[in-house]
Amino acid sequence: MRRRHFIALLGIAAAWPLGVPAQQTTTRRVGALLNGTALDPVHKWYWEPFADDLRKRGWEEGRNIIFEKHFVGSDPARFPELAAELIALKVDVIVTANTQAAAAAQNKTMVIPIVVIGVADPVGSGLVASLARPGGNITGLANQIEIVSEKNFELLKECKPGIKRVAVIFSPANAPSARTAKAMQEEVGPRLGLTVVPVGVTKPEDFADAFEMIIRERLEALHVLPVPVVFANRAQLLEFTLRQRLPTLSPATGYTREGFLMSYGYDAPVTWARAGSYVDRILRGATQLSFR
């Protein structure tokens, strides 16, 4: 089956108490709270469009901008520690691509602007008060994963006609993924005649029990929500699904590049490239960014 995906992006407005003068010419620091490790090849795939967009806008690493990248590795519980380190470095803005990291940064500072890149349900997660009037120090782009769940399951049914039992891999520590998994189980699945079984993973050690549960429950396909712990441990998840011959779908298009069967959701490189404009405007003194 051909891989399928679409782009779903949503801008969020935000304002900050202080702005940077537009004529500022000193070197600026952009902090980044990132999944996985610096050696992960996927990092280059999404980071380069972001850096390229900033370069086109006049921000060149080594000349007038410094990127402070902090990687969480395999354990998302380290995000608060890494956020504190970035704040100690006095970065001008923090960028991140997941809700857990954004919440960790917001809990450490309400002054430094935070640009979120492809997070799910920013209102429900408590990151912003509303999309129209978010307030606070967060702006960026949402991935809208929560609104495409039904189409994801329809694709799995097309791929494997007759399936009845589907696993949803999520993280109880990631609020949007927990809400999405619950909605899939209680609302989306029944509408499509599917039994949806949430399978939670919080830390790397949880995957062994998750795999045993999938086998024990005789689940026939997997829907994988792209939370940090899954990103860091996706290789073992892929190996398991191939061994068990389970069709697997994720809203994150990057996973199909590594062997997952399908993707229907946001395009990470496009989302990161669009985020460059947010960072550029903040560094040039914007104190409020409008919806787009």
C-alpha positions in Angstrom: 0.0 0.0 0.0 1.2 3.5 -0.8 2.0 5.6 2.2 -0.5 8.4 2.7 -0.2 11.6 4.7 -1.5 15.1 4.8 -0.4 18.3 6.5 -2.5 19.8 9.3 -1.1 22.9 11.0 -2.7 25.5 13.2 -1.2 28.8 14.4 -1.5 30.0 18.0 -1.3 33.6 19.1 0.6 34.7 22.2 2.0 37.8 23.9 5.0 38.4 26.1 5.7 41.0 28.8 8.8 42.2 27.2 10.0 42.5 23.6 13.5 42.7 22.1 14.4 45.8 20.1 14.1 45.2 16.4 17.5 46.6 15.7 19.3 44.3 18.1 22.4 42.9 16.4 24.1 40.9 19.1 24.2 37.1 18.9 21.0 35.5 20.0 20.5 32.1 21.7 17.7 29.7 20.7 17.2 26.9 23.2 15.7 23.6 22.0 14.1 20.8 24.0 14.3 17.8 21.7 13.3 14.1 21.6 15.8 11.3 21.4 19.5 12.0 20.8 21.7 14.2 18.6 22.8 11.1 16.7 19.3 10.1 15.7 19.1 10.6 11.9 15.5 11.9 12.2 16.8 14.9 14.0 18.6 16.2 10.9 15.4 15.5 8.8 13.3 18.0 10.8 15.9 20.4 12.1 17.4 21.3 8.8 14.2 22.9 7.4 14.0 25.0 10.6 17.6 26.2 10.4 17.3 26.8 6.6 14.2 29.0 7.1 16.0 31.0 9.8 19.0 31.4 7.5 16.8 32.8 4.8 15.6 35.3 7.3 19.1 36.5 8.2 19.9 34.2 11.1 23.1 32.2 10.6 24.6 29.9 13.1 28.0 31.0 14.2 27.4 34.6 13.1 24.4 36.0 14.9 22.6 33.0 16.4 23.5 30.1 18.6 21.4 26.9 19.0 21.5 25.3 22.4 20.1 21.8 21.7 19.2 19.7 24.7 18.1 16.1 24.0 16.1 14.1 26.4 17.3 10.7 25.3 15.0 7.8 26.2 13.4 9.2 29.3 11.0 12.1 28.9 11.0 12.6 32.7 14.2 14.6 32.2 12.5 17.5 30.4 12.1 19.7 33.5 15.8 19.3 34.3 16.7 20.2 30.7 14.3 23.2 30.6 16.0 24.6 33.8 19.4 24.2 32.1 18.2 26.3 29.1 16.9 29.0 31.3 20.2 29.2 33.1 21.9 29.7 29.8 19.6 32.8 29.3 18.2 31.8 25.9 16.1 34.3 24.1 13.5 31.7 23.0 12.8 28.0 23.6 11.5 25.7 20.8 10.1 22.2 21.3 8.0 19.7 19.4 6.1 18.0 22.1 3.6 18.8 24.9 5.7 17.3 27.8 8.6 19.5 26.9 6.5 22.6 26.4 4.8 22.1 29.8 8.2 21.5 31.5 9.5 24.8 30.0 6.3 26.7 30.9 6.5 25.5 34.5 10.1 27.0 34.7 9.4 30.4 33.0 6.6 32.7 32.1 8.9 35.3 30.6 11.0 33.5 28.0 8.9 32.9 24.8 8.2 29.3 23.9 7.5 28.2 20.4 5.8 24.8 20.2 6.1 22.9 16.9 3.4 20.3 16.2 1.9 19.7 19.6 -1.5 18.2 20.2 -4.5 20.0 21.7 -2.7 23.0 23.3 -5.9 24.2 25.0 -6.8 20.8 26.5 -3.2 20.4 27.7 -3.3 23.7 29.6 -0.6 25.3 27.5 -2.8 28.1 26.4 -6.1 29.5 27.6 -7.8 29.5 24.2 -6.7 29.5 20.6 -8.2 33.0 20.0 -6.8 34.5 23.2 -4.0 32.2 24.5 -2.2 34.6 26.7 1.0 33.5 28.5 4.3 33.0 26.7 3.5 30.1 24.3 2.9 30.4 20.6 3.5 28.1 17.6 1.8 25.3 15.6 -0.5 22.5 16.6 -0.6 19.1 14.8 -4.4 18.4 15.2 -3.8 14.7 15.7 -7.0 14.5 17.9 -9.3 15.4 15.0 -8.0 12.7 12.5 -8.4 9.6 14.6 -11.4 8.2 12.7 -9.6 8.5 9.4 -6.6 6.6 10.8 -8.8 3.7 11.8 -10.5 3.7 8.5 -7.2 3.3 6.8 -6.3 0.4 9.0 -9.6 -1.3 8.1 -8.9 -0.8 4.4 -5.4 -2.2 4.9 -6.6 -5.3 6.8 -10.3 -6.0 6.1 -12.1 -7.8 8.9 -10.0 -6.6 11.8 -11.8 -6.1 15.0 -9.2 -5.4 17.7 -6.7 -2.5 17.4 -4.1 -1.3 19.9 -3.4 2.4 20.5 0.1 3.0 21.8 0.1 6.1 24.0 1.8 7.5 27.1 -0.2 8.1 30.3 2.4 10.8 31.1 1.5 12.7 28.0 -1.9 14.4 28.6 -3.0 14.8 24.9 -2.1 11.3 24.0 -4.1 9.9 27.0 -7.2 12.0 26.1 -6.9 10.9 22.4 -6.5 7.2 23.4 -9.6 7.4 25.6 -11.6 9.0 22.9 -10.5 6.4 20.4 -11.5 3.6 22.8 -14.9 5.1 23.9 -16.1 7.0 20.8 -14.2 6.4 17.6 -13.8 2.6 17.9 -17.4 1.8 18.5 -18.5 4.0 15.6 -16.4 1.9 13.3 -17.2 -1.4 14.8 -13.7 -1.8 16.4 -12.6 -2.7 19.9 -9.8 -0.2 20.7 -7.4 -1.2 23.4 -5.1 1.5 24.9 -1.6 0.3 25.6 0.3 2.7 27.8 4.1 3.2 27.9 5.8 5.8 30.1 9.4 4.7 30.2 11.6 2.4 28.1 11.1 -0.5 30.5 7.3 -0.5 29.8 7.6 -1.8 26.2 8.2 -5.5 27.2 4.9 -5.5 29.1 3.2 -3.6 26.3 4.3 -6.2 23.7 3.0 -9.0 26.0 -0.3 -7.3 26.3 -0.7 -6.9 22.5 -0.1 -10.6 22.0 -2.3 -11.7 25.0 -5.2 -9.5 23.8 -4.8 -10.7 20.3 -4.7 -7.2 18.9 -4.6 -7.2 15.1 -3.2 -3.7 14.2 -1.5 -0.8 15.9 -2.1 2.9 16.0 1.0 4.6 17.4 0.7 8.1 18.9 4.0 10.0 18.5 4.9 10.7 22.1 8.5 11.2 23.2 9.0 7.8 24.8 7.8 6.1 21.6 10.0 8.3 19.5 13.1 7.3 21.5 12.2 3.6 21.4 10.6 3.3 18.0 13.2 0.8 16.7 12.2 -1.9 19.1 8.5 -1.2 18.4 9.0 -1.5 14.7 10.9 -4.8 15.1 8.1 -6.1 17.2 5.4 -5.2 14.7 7.3 -6.7 11.8 7.9 -9.9 13.7 4.2 -10.1 14.6 3.1 -9.0 11.2 0.9 -6.2 12.6 -0.1 -3.3 10.2 1.0 -0.1 12.0 0.0 3.5 11.4 1.1 6.7 13.1 0.1 10.4 12.6 3.8 11.2 12.4 5.0 10.9 8.8 8.6 10.3 9.9 7.8 6.9 11.2 6.9 5.6 7.7 10.5 6.5 6.6 11.7 3.8 9.0 9.3 1.0 8.2 5.9 1.7 9.7 3.2 0.9 7.1 1.2 4.1 6.9 1.0 7.7 8.2 -2.0 10.1 8.2 -1.2 13.3 10.0 1.2 16.2 10.2 4.4 16.6 8.2 7.2 17.3 10.7 9.7 19.0 8.3 7.0 21.4 7.0 5.9 22.2 10.5 9.5 22.9 11.7 10.1 25.1 8.6 7.0 27.2 9.4 8.1 27.6 13.0 11.2 29.5 11.7 9.0 32.6 11.1 7.8 32.6 14.7 11.3 32.5 16.1 12.4 35.2 13.6 9.7 37.6 14.6 10.3 37.0 18.3 14.0 37.7 17.9 13.2 40.9 16.0 11.1 42.2 18.8 7.5 40.9 18.3 5.5 40.9 21.5 2.4 39.3 20.0 2.0 36.8 17.2 -1.3 36.5 15.5 -3.3 33.4 14.4 -2.5 32.0 11.0 
